Amino acid sequence: MDKKKLQKQADEILKLAEENGVSNNYLFVTTFERYQVQLNILEELEQTIKEQGVLTSKEYVRGSKNLYTHPAVSDYNRTTDSANKTVSTLMRIIKSFGVEDNSEEQDPLLEIINGDSE
């Protein structure tokens, strides 16, 4: 995926987070940072696959070669699955943040997590 498109999507997630008041939430911030790292890993793995190909061979002591899938392909697939789960978590955090709590007293732990404490 184009780096500009990825940055645009990241900006849209941040905008949505700001609109929902979750941009300072500890869980959101750390999860979003993790998502960005995963996207960078995916970009590097994709580049490796483009440069080295999907298949690679391994030569054994006796000189015979075996053809197998490049390890970057399985790493790419695992990281993609993980990134998809991370973005789902981000969306859950954003959507659930706006849900009002009917209790009048704010939980101190929630205040810290949401970045509301001083």
N, C-alpha and C positions, 0 to 999 in steps of 0.2 A: 504494500500500500504506500502511496505517495506520502512523504514526510509532511507536506503542507496539509494534506487531508487529515492525517493523524493529529497534527497540532490544532486544526480547526475543531475536530471532535473533542479534544481535550479542553479547548476553550469553551465549547458548548456545555460540557459537563460542569465546568467551573461556574459558568453563568447560571445554570440550573441550580447548582449548590448555593450560590449567592442569593438567588431569588427565593429559595426555600430556607434561608438563614442557617445553612449547615456548613458553610465554607470554613468556619473556625472549629468545627466539631473534630475532636481528636481522632475518632474512628474514621471519619471521612478523610481527613488530611493524610493519615498514615496509609489508608487503603488506596487513596488516589496516587500517592507517591509510589506505592508498590505497583500499581497499574502502569505508571509511566516507565518504571524499570522493566517490567515485562514487555512493554512495547519496544523498548530499546533492544532487549535480548532478541525479540522476534526479528527485528530489522537486521541485526548482525547474523542471525542464523539463516535468514533468507538470502543475505548476500553470500554467505558461505556456500549454500546450496547452489546458487546461481554460478558461482565461480568454480566449484569443485564437482558439481553434478549430483544427481540423486543416487547414483550407484558408485560404489568404490570396490576395489579388490584388495584381498589380503593374501599375501604370499606366505606359504608355509615353508618349513625347513627344507623339505624335499623339492622345493621349487614349484609345487603346484599352486595355482591361484584359485581363490574362491571369490565369487562376485556376491556382494550383499548391499543392502540399503545403507547409505551414508548415515552415520550416527546423528548428524545434524537434523535429519528428517524426523526421527522420533523425538528429539529434543524440541524441535519446532512444534510438533503436534501436541506434546505435553504442555509446553508453554502457552500455546493457543488455548487449550482447554482451561488452563489456570487463569489466563487473562480474561476469558469469557466469564468465569466464575467471579473473578474480582470485580468486573464491571457490573455484574448482577448484584453483588454486595453493595457496590456504590449506589446503585439505583434504589436498593432497599433502604439504605441509610437516608438518602435524600427524601424518598417518599414517606418514610416513617417519622422523620424528624418533625414534620408539620402537624402530626397528630397531637391534639391537645390532651393534657393530663388534667383531669377535673379536680385534683387535690390542690389546695391553696399553697401548701408548703412545697418548695422545690427541693428535691433530693440533692444533697451536696455533691455526691459522686456524679450525678447527671450534669450539675453545673460545671464541674471540672471537665468532663468529657465534651461538653458542648462549648467550652471556651468562654463560659459566662462568669467564671469566678475571677477575682482580682488578685 
